[in-house]
């Protein structure tokens, strides 16, 4: 199966091949083996090059959203020349969501604020690290679904733009 994934606005080709209980993963032609795969609803734990990783993965529409080691990825199956590219850093262009379960530390915007691309909309703390969630485009803050101090699950929408 072949996919495209976007990371930091850069496109990569991802191919997966199952071999027994493991997968051979090829990213732009470089291969590695993923072993010891455990999975539940949104959490996937696996070993890659003798290092154990936990990844949060969720499908929204035609995109898969993946968060591994503090990095966020958007993955979409390649389906011919009409392949539509996603927007890195958000689940929908009009919302920013937590890439993993965590604590809402700060929401420096309020409903009605005008924001530019790159403006910090929320700060989430997870695994003793703070992640700044930034606007992927200019817009007006339409809704805020959480308050500082609230717990959020992976891929929950925190701030919506109009």
Buried (B, 14 or more C-beta within 10 A) or exposed (E): EEBBBBBEEEEEEBBEEEEEEBBEBBEEEEEEEBBEEEEEEBBBEBBBEEEEEBBBBBEBEEBBBBBBEEEBBBBBEEEEEEEEEBBBBBBBBBBBBBBBBBBBBBBEBEEEBEBEEEBBBBBBEBEEEEBBBBBBBEBEBEEBBBEEEEEBEBBBBBBBBE
